[in-house]
């Protein structure tokens, strides 16, 4: 699986991570699935609903957040393709917590590292069919 992003979508993810620092940001992507590619067209940023004391290393999206994103995406003729979040002052690799809370192998899971308020590496991951691990996913950047 590959994640296809425009420069604008990438910058929106990075900006969201920087704006919420030192807390984790989170959001949902929508777009078109084409063969083994998740082509991201739109982001749906979400307010991190985790309690204040845990927002620095945890995020929470409510079922209502996901339903609202799906509704917006359907209205725009696209589908939900995955999720993104930030890792403040931590590498852009999935944590055990991320693995324990990921449910859908067909989605992309992107992570942006944000160090001292500045976005760094952006990575994407797919969940193994048996949900036992994340596998690196290629990120392809296109156009603007």
N, C-alpha and C positions, 0 to 999 in steps of 0.2 A: 504494500500500500504506500502511496505517496500523498503528501499534503501539498496542494497547489495554492500559493498565496500571491496576491499582488503586493507591491511595495506599500501601498496604502493600508491594506489589511494588517500587514506586519507592523507598521508604525502605530496603528491603533492598539494592537496588543501590547506593544512596548510602552506606549504612553499610559495605558491603563495600569500597567505594573508600576510605573514610576509615580503616577498620581496617588496610588493607594499605599505606597511604601511608607512605613515599614511593615505594613500588613499585606497579606496575600490578596491579589485580585482574582476574579474568576469571571468566566463568561462562556458563551455558547456560540459555535459557528454553524452557519447554514450555507448551503450551496448545492452543487450538483455532483452526484457520484457517477464517474465515468470509468468503467473497467476497474482497474486497481488504483484509482485516483480520487481523492476527495478534493474537489475544486471549490475552494471557499470564496463565497461572493459577499457574505454579510456577517457581521458580528452582532451579538446580542449581549452587551455587558450586563453583568449581574452584580448586585450589592452583596458582599460577603455577609451572610447571615450568622456566621459563627459568633459565639460570645466574645466580647472584647479581649479577654485574657488569652484567647487562643488564636486570634486573627493573624498573629505574626508568623505562625507556621501551619495553619489549617484554614480551609475555606469550606463554606457550605452553601449550596444552591438548593432552594426548596423545590418541591414538586410543582408548586405554582409557577416558579421562575421558568422551569423547563416547559410547562404547558404554554405559558405566554410566548416563549421563544418559538415553539412549534407553530403556534397560531400565526405569529408574524411571518414566519418563513413560508407557511402554506399560502398566506395571502400574497406573497411575493413570488410564488411558483417554485420555491426551492424546498429542500428538506434539511432537517437537523443532521449534521455530519460529525459533530464532536464538541469538545470542550477545551478550554484553555484556563490556565492559572499561572500565578507567579510564585517563585521561590525567593523571598527576600533574604539576601546574604547567604544563599545556599545554591549549590549547583543545579542546573536544569535537567536533573535526572529524577525519575519517579521515586518517591519514598515508599516504604512499606505501607504507610497510611493511604497513599494514592492507589496502590495496588488493591488494598483491602476494600476500597470504596469504588473501584471501577467495575462496571457491570456489562458493558457492551463491546464485544470484540470488533464489530463493524465500524466503530467510531475512531476518530483520531483524538489523541490527548496531547495537547501542546503545553509546554512549560517554558516560561521565560525567566531566566535568572536576573535578579535585580540586586546589584551590589551598591550599597551606600546611596541608594536612590537613582542609580543609572542602570538602564537595562543592558544586559550583556547577551549571552548565548540564548538563542531560541531553538528549542528542540521539539520534535514530535514523536509520538509513540503509538503503537497499536497493541492491543491486548490480545494475548494468545487465546485461541479458541477455548482452551480448558481453563482460562482465566488465571493461570499460574504465574505469569510473568508479562512484562512489557517488552516489546521488541522495538528497536529504533526504526523510525519511519523517515524516509527521505522527504526533505522540504524543497520544493521547486518554486523559485520566485519568478514571477512573470510581470511584465509591463509595469504600469503605475497603479 
